[in-house]
Amino acid sequence: MNFSVIMPCYNAGPWIAQALRSAAAQTLPPHEIIVIDDGSTDDSVEQIKNSGVEVRLLRTNRANGAGARNTGIEAATGDWVAFLDADDEWLPHHLETAASVIGPTDVAYMALQDFFYEDGSEHKTPNEWPVEGPTPGLTDEDLARFWRDTLRYYMTTVCVRLDRLREVGAFDAQQVRRHDIDMFMRVVKGHTWAYNPSTTARYRADNPTSIGRTSWASSEYFAHRAMRKNLDAYPALAPLVRDCARRCLASAITNGSREDRVRAKKAAWGDVSPRARLAFRVGLLCPPLFRFLNSRRRKRLIESQANRGAIGQASRPWIEGAGAQGGQ
């Protein structure tokens, strides 16, 4: 088993050398490291060349994270693809652990990641799934069951068998955000996959240019799109589709433009309850009022979770590590 590392990059100059070194320092050395520079305007390419890491450098012109990753997948020559964003890093045993956990029929793998910040602090991620140890042979039904209550997805830890990835058409380039969860659902449908409830990667949580911070409304729109697109294959995820729809509308009203609100209503309106539609109708007519009420609700939620010993969870992304692309 060997791994082609796929790393998309857009204006990741401050971080990409560190990410590359974490890939090169694996106890199981990667078969190759492919970096796709997606039209960076900073010193990313210079940082790549000065990192001391041997890479295959490819170029795309603002193809977005999905398109850049697809370019890397087309060029890959390993048995498996391992994904690493340009602002994150792997622990030294990441690939070795994946190789030891993946079963003979598995087509994908995922583990846990911790969060780290510029001030040196960290947030440890607990295992919230009912899997206590490294487990191969999980089914698509297991994925639906795990995601139905808590959708946690850690792209920085994901590995996918290359032939299966190509078989499903790799990433949907029209899925501008959250293309990673869409890919994972399509890859594991009808196949088995492996999960490791231990940390093998670190996610940079306070990158000010990450899509989770700069494009919240867009991210939630495409999260709903990904879940809705795969609902026929995963009917058990209907409750999650409804949750995604609420988030899509709420984020568009709270942080989006008029165009975001129009797009969100068109996409998600049919997936929310009549009661929820009443609140969102008010929000669409008067976004400032909705923002005020939503901020008070969010404050109560954070305080409630803090009282239960879950400090910080309410303020963190619901899908972790979803396509930062080093700032894209």
C-alpha positions in Angstrom: 0.0 0.0 0.0 1.4 3.4 -1.0 0.0 6.9 -0.7 0.0 9.8 -3.1 -0.4 13.0 -1.1 -2.7 15.6 -2.7 -2.3 19.2 -1.5 -4.2 22.0 -3.1 -2.8 25.5 -2.4 -4.1 29.0 -2.8 -2.2 31.8 -1.0 -1.0 29.5 1.7 2.5 31.0 1.9 2.7 31.3 5.7 1.9 27.7 6.3 2.6 25.4 3.3 6.2 24.7 4.1 5.1 23.3 7.5 2.4 21.2 6.0 4.8 19.8 3.4 7.4 18.9 6.0 4.7 17.1 8.0 4.0 15.0 5.0 7.6 14.3 4.2 8.4 13.3 7.8 5.9 10.4 7.9 7.1 7.1 9.4 5.6 5.5 6.3 7.1 7.8 3.6 4.5 8.9 1.0 4.9 7.5 -2.6 4.7 11.1 -3.9 3.6 14.6 -2.8 1.6 16.4 -5.4 0.9 20.1 -4.8 -1.6 22.0 -7.0 -1.1 25.7 -6.9 -4.5 27.1 -7.8 -3.4 30.6 -9.0 -1.8 31.9 -5.8 -0.8 35.5 -5.8 1.4 35.4 -2.7 4.8 33.6 -2.2 3.3 30.1 -2.0 5.3 28.8 -4.9 8.5 30.2 -3.5 7.8 28.7 -0.1 7.1 25.3 -1.8 10.4 25.4 -3.6 12.3 26.5 -0.5 10.7 23.9 1.8 13.3 21.2 1.2 10.6 18.8 0.3 10.5 17.0 -3.1 7.1 17.6 -4.7 5.4 17.4 -8.0 4.1 21.0 -8.5 1.1 21.4 -10.8 -0.7 24.6 -11.7 -4.4 25.4 -12.1 -6.1 28.8 -12.5 -8.6 29.2 -9.7 -10.2 25.9 -10.3 -11.4 25.9 -6.6 -10.6 23.2 -4.2 -12.5 20.5 -6.0 -11.0 21.2 -9.4 -7.5 21.5 -8.0 -7.8 18.2 -6.2 -9.1 16.6 -9.3 -6.0 17.7 -11.2 -3.8 16.0 -8.5 -5.9 12.9 -8.7 -5.5 12.7 -12.5 -1.7 12.8 -12.0 -1.5 10.5 -9.0 0.3 7.1 -9.4 -0.1 5.6 -5.9 -2.6 3.0 -4.8 -4.2 5.4 -2.4 -4.7 9.2 -2.2 -4.2 11.0 1.1 -5.5 14.5 1.4 -3.7 17.3 3.3 -4.7 21.0 3.1 -1.9 23.5 2.8 -2.5 25.1 6.2 -2.8 21.9 8.2 -0.4 19.2 9.2 -0.1 15.5 9.9 1.3 13.8 12.9 4.3 11.6 12.0 2.4 8.3 12.2 -0.6 9.3 10.1 0.0 7.3 7.0 1.5 4.3 8.9 -1.6 4.2 11.1 -3.9 4.4 8.1 -2.1 1.5 6.4 -2.4 -0.6 9.5 -6.2 0.1 10.0 -7.5 -0.1 6.4 -9.0 -3.5 5.7 -8.7 -5.5 2.4 -12.2 -4.5 1.2 -12.1 -0.9 2.4 -12.1 2.0 -0.1 -11.7 4.9 2.3 -10.4 5.8 5.8 -10.8 8.6 8.3 -9.4 9.4 11.7 -9.6 12.3 14.2 -7.8 15.6 14.1 -7.1 18.1 16.8 -7.3 21.9 16.4 -4.4 24.3 16.9 -4.2 28.1 17.0 -1.6 30.7 16.3 -1.2 31.5 20.0 0.0 27.9 20.6 -3.3 26.6 22.2 -5.0 23.4 21.1 -8.4 21.9 21.2 -8.6 18.1 21.6 -11.3 16.4 19.6 -13.2 13.7 21.4 -14.5 10.6 19.6 -18.2 11.1 19.3 -18.9 8.0 17.3 -19.8 4.6 18.8 -16.5 3.1 17.6 -14.0 2.7 20.4 -11.0 1.4 18.5 -9.6 1.2 14.9 -12.3 -0.4 12.9 -12.2 -1.6 9.2 -15.1 -3.0 7.3 -17.7 -0.3 8.2 -20.6 0.1 5.8 -22.4 3.0 4.1 -25.2 2.4 6.6 -22.7 2.9 9.4 -21.8 6.2 7.9 -25.4 7.3 7.7 -26.0 6.2 11.3 -22.9 8.1 12.6 -23.7 11.2 10.6 -27.4 11.3 11.4 -26.8 12.7 14.9 -23.4 14.3 14.6 -21.9 15.1 11.3 -18.2 15.2 11.9 -15.9 15.0 8.9 -12.1 15.5 9.1 -10.7 15.9 5.5 -7.2 16.3 6.8 -7.2 12.6 7.8 -9.0 11.1 4.8 -7.5 8.6 2.5 -9.3 7.0 -0.5 -8.3 4.2 -2.8 -7.3 5.8 -6.1 -9.2 3.4 -8.4 -12.4 3.9 -6.5 -12.0 7.6 -6.4 -11.6 7.7 -10.2 -14.5 5.3 -10.6 -17.0 7.8 -8.9 -15.6 10.7 -10.9 -13.5 12.2 -8.0 -14.8 15.5 -6.8 -17.8 17.4 -8.2 -16.3 20.6 -9.5 -19.7 22.2 -9.3 -19.8 21.6 -5.6 -17.6 24.6 -4.9 -17.7 24.1 -1.1 -18.2 20.9 1.0 -17.2 18.8 -2.0 -15.3 16.6 0.4 -18.4 15.2 2.2 -20.1 14.7 -1.2 -17.1 12.7 -2.4 -16.9 10.6 0.7 -20.6 9.6 0.5 -20.2 8.6 -3.2 -17.0 6.7 -2.6 -18.3 4.5 0.3 -21.7 3.8 -1.1 -21.9 0.0 -1.6 -18.4 -0.4 -0.2 -16.7 -0.6 3.2 -14.4 1.9 4.9 -12.3 2.3 8.0 -12.4 4.6 11.0 -9.8 5.3 13.6 -11.0 7.1 16.7 -7.5 8.6 17.5 -5.8 11.8 16.4 -3.4 11.6 13.5 -3.6 15.2 12.2 -3.9 18.9 13.3 -6.3 21.4 11.8 -5.4 25.1 11.8 -8.6 26.5 13.3 -7.9 30.3 13.1 -6.7 30.8 9.5 -8.4 34.1 8.8 -8.8 33.3 5.1 -10.3 29.9 5.4 -13.7 29.4 3.7 -15.4 28.6 7.0 -14.6 32.1 8.1 -15.0 34.1 4.9 -17.8 32.2 3.2 -20.1 30.8 5.9 -23.3 31.3 3.9 -21.7 29.7 0.8 -20.4 26.8 2.9 -23.7 26.0 4.4 -25.5 26.3 1.1 -23.1 23.7 -0.4 -23.3 21.5 2.6 -27.1 21.3 2.1 -26.5 20.7 -1.6 -24.2 17.8 -0.9 -26.6 16.2 1.5 -29.6 16.7 -0.7 -27.7 15.4 -3.7 -27.0 12.1 -2.0 -30.3 11.7 -0.1 -31.6 9.0 -2.5 -28.6 6.9 -1.7 -28.8 7.7 2.0 -32.5 8.0 2.9 -31.6 7.7 6.6 -30.0 11.1 6.4 -33.3 12.9 5.9 -33.1 14.5 9.4 -29.7 15.8 8.6 -30.9 17.3 5.3 -33.5 19.2 7.2 -30.8 20.4 9.7 -28.6 21.5 6.8 -31.6 23.3 5.3 -32.1 25.3 8.5 -28.4 26.1 8.6 -28.4 27.2 5.0 -31.2 29.6 5.5 -29.9 30.9 8.9 -26.4 31.6 7.6 -27.7 33.3 4.5 -29.9 35.6 6.6 -27.2 36.2 9.3 -24.1 36.5 7.2 -25.0 36.4 3.6 -25.9 38.9 0.8 -29.2 39.3 -0.8 -28.1 36.9 -3.5 -27.2 34.3 -0.8 -30.7 34.7 0.7 -32.4 34.2 -2.7 -30.3 31.1 -3.4 -30.8 29.6 0.0 -34.5 30.0 -0.1 -34.7 28.4 -3.5 -32.6 25.5 -2.4 -33.6 24.8 1.1 -37.2 26.1 1.6 -38.8 22.7 0.9 -36.7 21.0 3.5 -37.7 23.0 6.5 -40.8 22.6 8.6 -43.8 25.0 8.5 -42.9 26.3 11.9 -39.3 27.0 10.9 -40.5 28.7 7.7 -42.4 31.2 9.9 -39.1 32.3 11.6 -37.2 32.3 8.3 -39.9 34.3 6.6 -39.4 37.0 9.2 -35.7 36.8 8.7 -35.9 37.1 5.0 -38.1 40.2 5.4 -36.0 41.7 8.2 -32.5 40.2 8.4 -31.4 42.5 11.3 -34.2 41.3 13.6 -33.3 37.7 12.8 -29.6 38.3 13.5 -30.5 39.8 16.8 -32.7 36.9 17.9 -30.3 34.4 16.5 -27.3 35.9 18.4 -29.3 35.7 21.7 -30.2 32.0 21.0 -26.5 31.2 20.1 -25.3 32.8 23.4 -27.8 30.7 25.4 -26.6 27.6 23.5 -23.0 28.3 24.3 -23.7 28.9 27.9 -25.8 25.7 28.1 -23.0 23.6 26.6 -20.4 25.3 28.8 -22.4 24.3 31.9 -22.5 20.7 30.6 -18.7 20.8 30.3 -18.7 21.2 26.5 -17.0 24.6 26.4 -16.3 25.8 23.0 -18.2 23.1 21.0 -21.1 25.4 20.1 -18.8 27.9 18.4 -16.9 25.4 16.3 -17.7 24.3 12.7 -20.1 21.5 12.4 -18.1 20.0 9.5 -14.5 20.1 10.5 -11.7 20.5 8.0 -13.9 20.8 5.0 -11.8 22.0 2.1 -9.8 25.0 3.5 -7.3 24.7 0.6 -4.9 26.8 2.5 -7.4 29.8 2.4 -9.5 29.1 -0.6 
